[in-house]
Amino acid sequence: MAIKKASSADRARAKAIYDILVAQAGAADDEGDRYQFEQSYLDRESGFGLEFRFQGSLGFGGKIRYTPSTGWYIDCYREDESPQRNRVIASVNAALAQFNTAAQRSYWSR
């Protein structure tokens, strides 16, 4: 992945999204993980979307994903699902929904 320079708006959105992962899904709150997520955020519309493994309370398979058509969401490996993890996933996905409306509108209006 090429290193890209983030605009202040991109940094703010990436920070807000990662803050949700830290607060609600137990993602690591360290500078290195935040930087890696920011770089992934900048690459999100490279044509391949985004898949970033944050793990946290969802275990090794805990990932945040982005596709231009669906926006941001998290999930985990199906075999790792549990009622508690499914509640975390639902809660985080509801919080991420605020970032999806504009992305989806932009994608589908092409």
Secondary structure, DSSP 8 states (H G I E B T S, - for coil): -------HHHHHHHHHHHHHHHHHH----SHHHHHHHHHHHHTTTSSS-EEEE--GGG-TT-EEEEETTTEEEEE--GGG--HHHHHHHHHHHHHHHHHHHHHHHHHHT-
